[in-house]
């Protein structure tokens, strides 16, 4: 299972930044990037970030972009 999710987020202190979540082989990596010329950096997700990820995954299941098994795996990763 290899899935990627991405979206933009705003922080009142840091400003606007891009979030990229990669799920591969039961592992999940959270990265963020602020600005065009900056590198991706790892960051710890908040509860809002997890909610956004679950929401994005939930929207992909009916369109068959991810399977229900993959969706359940994502929810299990949140519990860890």
C-alpha positions in Angstrom: 0.0 0.0 0.0 1.5 3.3 -1.1 -0.7 6.4 -0.8 0.1 10.1 -0.7 -2.1 12.9 0.5 -1.4 16.6 0.4 -3.0 19.9 1.3 -2.3 23.5 2.3 -2.6 24.7 5.9 -2.4 28.0 7.7 -0.8 28.8 11.0 -1.2 32.2 12.6 2.4 32.3 13.6 4.1 30.4 10.8 1.8 31.4 7.9 0.8 29.2 5.0 2.5 25.9 4.4 2.1 22.7 2.4 1.6 19.3 4.1 2.5 16.0 2.5 1.6 12.6 4.1 3.0 9.4 2.7 1.8 6.0 3.8 3.8 3.0 2.7 4.0 -0.5 4.1 2.3 0.4 7.4 4.5 3.4 8.0 3.4 7.0 7.8 5.6 10.1 7.3 4.4 13.7 7.9 6.3 16.4 6.1 5.7 20.1 5.7 7.2 22.8 3.4 6.9 26.5 3.6 7.9 28.5 0.6 8.9 27.5 -2.8 12.7 27.1 -2.3 12.6 25.4 1.1 13.1 21.7 1.7 10.5 19.3 3.1 10.9 18.8 6.9 9.3 16.2 9.2 6.8 17.5 11.8 4.5 16.0 14.4 0.9 16.0 13.3 -1.8 17.6 15.5 -5.3 16.2 16.0 -6.6 18.6 13.4 -4.0 17.2 10.9 -5.2 13.7 11.6 -8.8 14.8 11.2 -8.0 16.3 7.8 -6.2 13.1 6.7 -9.1 10.9 7.7 -11.5 13.3 5.9 -9.4 13.2 2.7 -9.2 9.4 2.8 -12.9 9.1 3.5 -13.6 11.1 0.3 -11.4 8.8 -1.8 -13.1 5.6 -0.8 -16.4 6.1 -2.7 -14.5 7.0 -5.8 -12.4 3.9 -5.4 -9.1 5.8 -5.3 -8.3 3.8 -2.2 -9.9 0.6 -0.9 -11.8 0.2 2.4 -8.9 -1.9 3.7 -6.5 1.0 3.1 -8.9 3.4 4.8 -9.0 1.1 7.8 -5.2 0.9 7.9 -5.0 4.7 8.0 -7.4 4.8 10.9 -5.3 2.1 12.7 -2.2 4.2 12.2 -3.9 7.1 14.0 -4.5 4.9 17.0 -0.7 4.0 17.3 
